[in-house]
Amino acid sequence: MKKTIFTGAGVAIVTPMNADGSINFDKLGELIDWQIEEGTDAIIICGTTGESATMIDEEHIDCIDYAVKRVAHRVPVIAGTGSNHTDYAVGLSKKAQLLGADALLLVTPYYNKTSQKGLITHYTTIANAVDLPIILYNVPSRTGVNILPETLKELSKIDNIVAVKEATGNISQIARVAALCGDDLDIYSGNDDQIVPIMALGGKGVISVLSNCMPKETHEITQLCLDNKFPEAQARMNKVLEFANSNGLFCDVNPIPVKEALNIMGWDVGECRLPLVRMDDDKIAKLKAKMQELGLVK
């Protein structure tokens, strides 16, 4: 059995920006501290929600370095180091390891994409280049590539490929992954609205957007699942479901809504980098109304 990186709720943390578009590291530090104080079980830095796609190399490395030092071993730090260029992903993964990251999150190759055979070669090459545990990230709605269950079974034979973040939305496929891979591959939900069903299939937790705004509540939902209290967990999830889906934090392209939500809460995390732009006023009003229902703002 492989060692589990974390159980519970890991936050796919946003990257705060200054007015000039530079990274606001002071605010990132405040967010990290708040997340840990509220019970978040892992910090995922430089993921999709962290706008890694618009970071230059130096910024990407600086964010990982800052997160590792700020967290100071309080919870695991998982660094997003995936790329559609295998050699680039290898280089970035090696740097994350040198900086002290606890694990890596590797999205599937995007745009140029690849075959299932290519996925096996891509991930095997990266895994052989580092010692850190690896979470594969399956999000075909963004990348155009779906890691099939049989491919995950093959990849789970590699010692340091230990988990998959499943954001396919396909519960039947995730059930097959669980059946094929068993203890050789942990599963994390990549969709907040599927925390309970995925954990009911044996998933270890979630890599969460919702946790940015509701870290304590998201942690508690996953803990109820870990305690096999699934009806209670679903009842808690039902209260935040509309905020966690396309009516709330996904009413526009992630991370536009979650950054807006944090700004409404007073965190002042700034705007997203282009080409992502601020939501229309009507969407902002609806988002704020959802937040008022949950008591996140007055």
Residue pairs with C-beta under 8 A, 6 or more apart in sequence:
1 183
1 184
2 133
2 159
2 162
2 183
2 184
2 185
2 186
3 133
3 162
4 162
4 163
4 186
4 204
5 42
5 76
5 78
5 102
5 103
5 133
5 135
5 162
5 163
5 186
6 41
6 42
6 75
6 76
6 204
6 205
7 41
7 204
7 205
7 222
7 226
8 39
8 41
8 42
8 204
8 205
8 206
8 219
8 222
8 223
8 226
9 39
9 40
9 41
9 42
9 205
9 206
9 208
9 211
9 215
9 218
9 219
9 221
9 222
10 40
10 41
10 42
10 43
10 44
10 76
10 78
10 188
10 205
10 206
10 207
10 208
10 211
11 35
11 40
11 42
11 43
11 44
11 207
11 208
11 211
11 212
11 215
11 218
12 44
12 47
12 48
12 49
12 50
12 207
12 208
12 209
12 211
12 212
13 28
13 31
13 32
13 35
13 43
13 44
13 45
13 47
13 49
13 50
13 67
13 212
14 31
14 49
14 50
14 51
14 212
14 255
14 258
14 259
14 262
14 269
15 23
15 28
15 46
15 50
15 51
15 55
15 63
16 23
16 24
16 27
16 28
16 31
16 267
16 268
16 269
16 270
17 23
17 24
17 269
17 270
17 271
17 272
17 273
18 24
18 270
19 270
21 271
21 273
23 59
23 62
23 63
24 269
24 270
25 62
25 66
27 267
27 268
27 269
28 63
28 66
28 67
28 70
29 66
29 70
30 267
31 212
31 267
31 269
32 43
32 67
32 70
32 71
33 70
34 215
35 43
35 211
35 215
36 43
36 71
36 74
36 75
38 215
38 216
38 219
39 215
39 216
39 219
39 220
40 75
40 211
40 215
40 218
40 219
41 75
41 76
41 205
41 219
41 222
42 75
42 76
42 77
42 78
42 207
43 67
43 71
43 75
43 76
43 77
43 78
44 50
44 78
44 79
44 80
44 105
44 207
45 63
45 64
45 67
45 77
45 78
45 79
45 80
46 52
46 55
46 60
46 63
46 64
46 79
46 80
46 81
47 80
47 105
47 207
48 80
48 107
48 139
48 142
48 254
48 255
49 209
49 212
49 254
49 255
49 258
50 63
50 80
50 255
51 255
51 272
51 273
51 276
52 60
52 80
54 273
54 274
55 63
57 92
60 92
61 92
61 95
61 99
64 77
64 79
64 95
64 96
64 99
64 101
65 99
67 77
67 79
68 77
68 99
68 100
68 101
69 100
71 77
76 102
76 103
77 100
77 101
77 102
77 103
78 101
78 102
78 103
78 104
78 105
78 135
78 207
79 93
79 96
79 99
79 101
79 103
79 104
79 105
80 104
80 105
80 106
80 107
80 137
81 89
81 92
81 93
81 95
81 96
81 104
81 105
81 106
82 89
82 105
82 106
82 107
82 108
82 137
83 89
83 92
83 107
83 109
84 109
84 110
84 111
84 112
84 113
85 109
86 109
86 121
86 122
86 125
86 126
89 106
89 122
89 126
90 125
90 126
90 129
90 130
93 104
93 106
93 126
93 129
93 130
93 132
94 129
94 130
96 104
96 132
97 104
97 130
97 131
97 132
101 132
102 132
102 133
103 132
103 133
103 134
103 135
103 162
104 126
104 130
104 132
104 133
104 134
104 135
105 134
105 135
105 137
105 165
105 207
106 123
106 126
106 134
106 135
106 136
106 137
107 137
107 139
107 142
107 143
108 114
108 119
108 136
108 137
108 138
108 139
108 140
108 143
108 145
108 147
109 118
109 119
109 122
109 143
109 145
110 142
110 143
110 144
110 145
111 144
113 143
113 144
113 145
114 122
114 145
116 147
116 148
116 150
116 151
119 145
119 147
119 151
119 155
120 151
120 154
120 155
123 134
123 136
123 155
123 158
123 161
124 155
124 158
126 134
127 134
127 158
127 159
127 160
127 161
130 160
131 160
132 160
133 160
133 161
133 162
133 163
134 160
134 161
134 162
134 163
135 162
135 163
135 164
135 165
135 188
135 207
136 147
136 152
136 155
136 161
136 163
136 164
136 165
137 164
137 165
137 167
137 190
138 146
138 147
138 164
138 165
138 166
138 167
138 168
138 190
139 165
139 167
139 168
139 190
140 146
140 168
141 167
141 169
146 168
147 155
147 164
149 173
149 176
149 177
149 180
149 181
150 180
152 164
152 177
152 180
152 181
152 185
153 177
153 180
153 181
153 185
155 161
155 185
156 181
156 184
156 185
157 184
161 185
162 185
162 186
163 185
163 186
163 187
163 188
163 204
164 177
164 185
164 186
164 187
164 188
165 188
165 189
165 190
165 207
166 173
166 174
166 177
166 187
166 188
166 189
166 190
166 198
166 203
167 189
167 190
167 191
168 174
169 191
169 194
171 194
171 197
171 198
171 201
174 187
174 198
174 201
174 203
175 201
177 185
177 187
178 187
178 201
178 202
178 203
186 203
186 204
187 198
187 201
187 202
187 203
187 204
188 198
188 203
188 204
188 205
188 206
188 207
189 195
189 198
189 199
189 203
189 205
189 206
189 207
190 206
190 207
192 206
192 208
192 209
192 210
192 218
192 244
192 245
192 249
193 237
193 241
193 244
193 245
195 205
195 206
195 208
195 218
195 221
195 222
195 225
195 233
195 237
196 221
196 225
196 230
196 233
196 234
196 237
198 206
199 205
199 206
199 222
199 225
199 226
199 230
199 233
200 225
200 230
203 225
205 222
205 226
206 218
206 222
208 218
209 244
209 249
209 250
209 254
209 255
209 258
210 217
210 218
210 240
210 243
210 244
210 249
211 218
211 219
212 258
212 261
212 262
213 243
213 249
213 258
213 261
213 262
213 265
213 291
213 296
214 240
214 243
214 294
214 296
217 236
217 240
220 236
221 233
221 236
221 237
222 233
224 230
224 232
224 233
224 236
225 233
237 244
239 294
240 294
242 248
242 290
243 249
243 290
243 291
243 293
243 294
244 250
247 286
247 290
248 257
248 261
248 287
248 290
249 257
249 258
249 261
249 287
250 257
251 257
251 279
251 283
251 286
251 287
252 279
252 283
253 276
255 272
255 276
256 272
256 276
256 277
256 278
256 279
257 279
257 283
257 287
259 269
259 270
259 271
259 272
260 278
260 279
260 284
260 287
261 287
261 291
261 296
262 269
263 269
263 270
264 284
264 287
264 288
264 291
264 296
264 297
265 291
265 296
265 297
271 277
271 278
272 278
278 284
279 287
288 297
291 297
292 298
